Amino acid sequence: MSNFIVNLLKAYKDEGYEISVGLNPLNGSTNGHFAYLVNLSDVEKATGGSDIDYDEYKKFIISKNASDEKKNIHSFILNILTKLLSIIPATRNSQEEKFENQSYFFTGGGISYEELFFFEMLLNSFKPRNEFLIGIASGWSTIALGLISAEAKLWGMDNCTEGSDAFEGLQLTEKIAKNLKLNLSIYRGSSPEEIPIFLNGVGKIMDFAFIDGLHTNEQIFRDYIGLQPYMADTCIMTFHDVLCWNMIDGWKNIVRVAEKNNFQHRILRRTTSGMGILYRNIDQDTKECIDAFYQNPTFLCPT
């Protein structure tokens, strides 16, 4: 195991947290693993218990919302709640002891161990000087990238809207970064609207970006458009969760514009989340690091 991963795990453990494989840090865990990103009782409170008549609720949603967009959003939320509550009765007895006397952050997750190895190989070859990150949550990905790129300056951005503990997660990130002496500056704001406020103020051009903010087709395209003017001629931009969050349409729109800006592109199917990556003017060694996590898409989906 790479030393930076050992240091990453230790940094959270020193603050009293165990890590569930790139998910949220869990305080007081005996095994460092948990099944859900939300507390079971919180879900029941939010939904009024498990005795909801979902068919009636769905009819209500469809009848009360005229636009297809709103119907789709509410149906998506309904499906998530239905699936989550359906697995609670079968697993609750075995899980509730693990939740007793434990606390964890209800906010975003992060990159997997397999993806950590990818970034270690990629960034050790590319050696970026300025890295920009959209989406901080509890800092797992941010701290990991900072440990890999020890000489780089990191600029992070998060609007603290993902989960009730998003702000606490941001504070934990800043504390760990300070303890590890990482060169990290965090701006609390929204992408892409506030990217100019942040980056015009620091006057820096980025040569690496990790985009892991709001996971919608529209948002990842907006993140690209907002950040692209601040990227160096030689640079890499990575987009987390493109495949596993079904953001192919957004990725296609990114590629359409990015090709006009001299970017090459890949979807990395050999990463656990199916990351998208843009790059231009990089050397052959760095390109081979990318291709090592690439798979020909002949029968899967377009790049």
Secondary structure, DSSP 8 states (H G I E B T S, - for coil): --HHHHHHHHHHHHTTEEE-TTS-EEET-SSS--S-SS-HHHHHHHHTSS---HHHHHHHHHHH--SHHHHHHHHHHHHHHHHHHHHHHHHHHHHHHHHTT-EE--S-----HHHHHHHHHHHHHH--SEEEEE--TTSHHHHHHHHHTTTSEEEEEE-S-SSTTHHHHHHHHHHHHHHTT--EEEEES-TTTTHHHHHHHHT--EEEEEE-SS-SHHHHHHHHHHHGGGEEEEEEEEETTTTTTT-HHHHHHHHHHHGGGT-EEEEETTSTT-EEEEEES--HHHHHHHHTT----TTS---
